Amino acid sequence: MTVSLEQLRRCHLAVDLGAARTRVYVKGLGLVVDEPSVAAVNTRTGALIAVGEFAQRMTGRTPSYIRVVRPVAGGTVVDVQMAQRMLRHLLGDKLRRALRRKPRLRAAACTPHDADPLAQRATTETLVGLGARRVELVDTLIASAVGCGLPVERPEATMIMMCGAATTQVAVLSLGAIVTAQRIPVGGEAIDHAIVQHLRQRHELMLPTQSVRPLQIALRGNGLTPTGPTSTEIHGRDVSTGLARSVTVDTAAVREAIHTPLTAVLDGIGRLLRDCPPDLVADLAERGIKMVGGSAMLPGLDEMLREATGMPVEIAERPDVCSILGLGAMLDGKVLPMTLNPLAR
């Protein structure tokens, strides 16, 4: 862990700036913000028109002078000023006034594993611009492990797989720290893009908007698994004529289309296990992999990992909010530090 639990207990709020959604946890209030990391801006005046869910629904439906932007990419803030404006509107005036009354406002934030100093600085500047006097950074993998109830403080191996929108992070934890980790540049967006390309090339069909997860449309009814439905109907726009059209998509062909991005994830897990000490690998064979993140709910992904690794695979109870709930548990003092008794002489 990058900071001590004592420092985190002094924080007043926690922020998880994800590529897909922004979540804010306030001590004493719980999870107060859970909205898409999207903002709509008027390019003529520079005014912010909408943020969050409403801004996401505007994607692909705006006139030329309104631009829909994402100030966070891959868990890293790419536009500090826009991220600050988005957070201010998501928090609301009432909550911001309550936070400003804190004499020395402290904030905690999740950062991706092995985030470079520039990415860490962008996250810090975003929260400082909101009035935070001090910002503590916590590895997303550790926060997620705490949030899903893994015994990270024990001297035994636990493996967590963070399935995000832009990246997939896999780590082996023991004694409250990361033993080895892999960051794979493949996430839910890459899988969605593979399905979009499959529909375009095989059926000459374009989906009406990129804001609706095409994966949930093409694979509803657990279509990723062999026991799911053999076909499903998709509505979209014909590439050549531009007219609305419906096609029947073979789910077996969709499974083949997303094989390439999922293979990259399996390769990353293989590299992780090769770098892991043998004693910890023996623990993992019994305890398996815990999946967190929004893309962990991809139908059939857990079954595919179970077959490829031979280890038990389990999806967390609330996989999409594990990281912010884990950070909130640290703020509330629900996580106790491990005590090591010195040997008596």
N, C-alpha and C positions, 0 to 999 in steps of 0.2 A: 504494500500500500504506500502511496506517495506521501501521505500525511498521517499523523497519529489520530487515533480515535478521540483523544482529548481536544485536539484542534477542531475536529468536525462537530463535536458537541457544542461548540461555541458559535457555530454558523446558524443563521436564521432561515435561510432558504437554500434549496438545492435545485439545480437546473440540468436537464438532459437535452442538449441541442443535437437531435438526431437528423439524419438526412431526410427522413420521412416525416417525423413528428417532433414537436417541441413539448416537453413536459416540465412542470414546475411544482415542487413540493415545498410547502411552507410549514415550518415547525409549529405544531399546535393546531394546524388546519388540515394537514394532509395534502393530497394531490389536488391542486386547484386549477391547473392548466394541462390539457391534453389535446392539442390541436396540430394540424399539419403545418410544417415549416414552409409556408407559402405566403406571399404578400403580393397584392396588386397595386401598381403605381400608375398614376397619370403622368405620362412622359412630357406633357405640355407644361404642367404646373409643378410637377414633382410631389404632388400630394399623394398620401397613402389612402387608397380607396377601401381596401378590405384586407383582412389577414385571416389565417387559419382555414377553417372548413369552407367558409363562403368564398374565399379567394381561390381555393382549390377547385370549387365548382365552376369558377370562371375560366379555367384553363381551356384554351381552344375555342372560346366563345366571346372573346373581347374584340372591340373595334381596334383600329390601328394605333390609337393614341393611349391605349391601356396595355401595360406590360405586366405579365405575371412572372414573378421572380422567386427563386429559392436561395436565400442568403446562406444556407448551410448545405454543403456537399460532402458526402462520405463521413459525416460526423465532425467535419471541420468547418469553421466559420470562414466563408470566402468574401463576405461583404459585412464588415463590422457595423457600419452605420445603419444599414438596412436591418440587420439582426437586432440592433438596439431598438429601432422603431417598431419592429414586429413584436418584440417582447413587451414593450410598453403598452401596446394596444391589447395584447393577450392578457396581461395582468389586470388591466382596468384601473381607473382613477382611484377607486376606494382602496384597493389592495396596495397600490403604489404609495398612497399617502400613509397607510399604516406602516409600511416598510421604511419610509423616509423618517418616521419618528424614532426609529432605532438609533441610539447614539453612535454606535459604530457597527454599521451593517456588515455582516460577514456572509459570504455565499460560497457554496460548493458546486462543482460542476464535473460532469463525466467527460473524460477524454478517451479517444480510441487508444488501444495499446500501441506503444512505440510512436506516438504522435510527435512530430518534430517540434522544436522550440518555437517556430513561427506559428504553428497551429495552436500551441498552448497559449502563446501570447495573444492571438486573436480571440480565443475564448475568454481570457482574463480581461482584455480590453472591453469586450462586449458587456460583461457584468459590472465592470468599474464604471462604464458609462451609464449604468442604471442606478448608481449610487453606492455600490459596494466598496467598502474601505479595504477589504481583504478578500481574496478569492483562493480557495483550496481546490486543487485538482485531484481527482480520483480516477484510477483506471476503470474503464467501463466493465471490463471482465470481472474485476473484484466486486464492484457494486452489483452486477447482475448475479454473481454467485451468492452474495449475501441475500439479495432479494428473493431468490428462489429456494432459500433454505439449505444450501449446501454447507457442510461443516468445514469451512475453509481454514479454521484455526487449528484443526487437528493434524497430527503428523501422519497423514494418510492422503493418498492421491484422490483428487476429484477433478473431473474433466467437464468443462463447460464450452458450449458452442453458441456464439452470439451471431444469429442470422439477421443481419441488417439489410437495409434497402440497397446500399452501395457496396458493402463489404461483408465478409464473413470472418469472424475472429474465433479462433479455437485456442484453448489454453489448458494446461495442467497446473493445478494449484495444490499447495501443501504448506502447512504452518503459516497461513495467512498471507502467502506471497505467491507470485507466478514463477513456476519452475521453468517452463518453456511455453512458448506461444507462437502462433502463426497467424498472420493477417493476409487473407485471400481476397483479391480485388474482384470478387464475384458475390453478388447479393440478389435480392428479390427483383431489382430492376433489370439485371442481366437476364434472368429467367423470363421475365415479362417480355423483354425485347426479343428473345429467341422465339417466343410464341407469336409475337407480332410479325416477325420475319417469315415464320412458317406459313401463317395465314396469307401473307402477301404473295409469297412465291408459289405455294402449292394451290391456293384457291383464288388468287388475285382479289383478295378482300382486304380492305382497310377498316380498322376499328374506328368508331365515331370519335373517340377522344383517348388521349394517353392518360388522362387523370383517373379513369376507371381501370382497376387492375384487370388486365385481360386474362390473367391466370385464373382469377375467380370465375370468369365467364366460361373459359374453355374447359376448365377442369372441375366444374361444380359436380357434386355427387361423388367426390373421392375418385375422380377419373384417372389419377396418376397411378393407382394400383391396378394390377391385372384383374382384381375382382370387381372393379368399378364398371360403369357403363361403357359399352364399346364405342358409342358415338354421342355427340351432343350438337345441338343446333346453335349457330352463331349468326348474329345480325350485324351487318356492317355496310360499307360502301364499296361498290365495284371500282376497281382501279382504273379501268378503261372508260367506262361510261359515266361514272360518278353517281350512279343511281343506287338506291338502297337495295340490298340483296341479302338473302339468307342462304347459308351453306351448312351441310352436315359434316362435321369434322370427326375424323377417326381419332380417338384418344390414344391409341397405340402409336400413331404417327406423331402426336404431340409429345408423348413420352420420349420418342426418339429425338425430337427437336431440342428438348431441354437437356439431353444427355451430355452435351459438351460443357455447359457451365457447371453442371453437377459433378462432372468428372474432375474439374479443377478443385472443387471442394474436397472430394475424396482424396486427391493427391496431397492437398494441404494437411489433412488428418494423418496421412501416411508419413509425411515429413516430420510432423509433430511427434508421433510415436517413436520414430527412429532417433530423435534427439532426446527422448525422455529416458531417465535412468530405469534399469530393468525392474527394480523393486517397486517403483511407482506404476509401471506398466502392468505388473501382476495385480496391483490394487484395482486398476482400471478394468481389467478383465472381469472383475466381480461387480464393481459399482457402475461401470458404463459411462454413458455420455448424457449430460443434461442439456437440453436445447432451450434457448431463450431467444427473444427477438421476434419482431412481427413476421418475418419470413419463416419462422419455425413452424408455423401453422400451414405451410405448403402441403397439400394432400399427398401422402405417401412418402415424404422425404425421410421421416423417421424410420419407415420400413426399409427404404433403400440403404440408409446408413447401417441399419442392423444387419442386413445381409452382407454388406461390403466389409464391415469391420469384425463381425462376429461377437460384438459386445452389446450389452443391453443399452437401449436408447429410450429416453423418456423426455417428453415435452413438459415444461414447467406449467404450473396451474394457470398463471397469467403471464405468458411469455413476453408480451409486448411491453409490459410496464415493470419488469423485474429490476432493471437498472435504477430507475428513479425510486422505486420502493426500497431497494437496498441502500441507496444513498440516504433516503429519509429515515430508515432504521438506525443508521449511524448518527444522524443528527439528533434523533430522539433518545439516544443512549441505550438502545435495545441490543446493541452488539457489545459484548464484554471482551476486553483485551485478554489475550492468553498470558497467564502468569507462569513463569519458570522459576521454581525454587532452586536456589544454589545448593550445591552439594555441601553437606556439613563436614567440617574437617575435625 
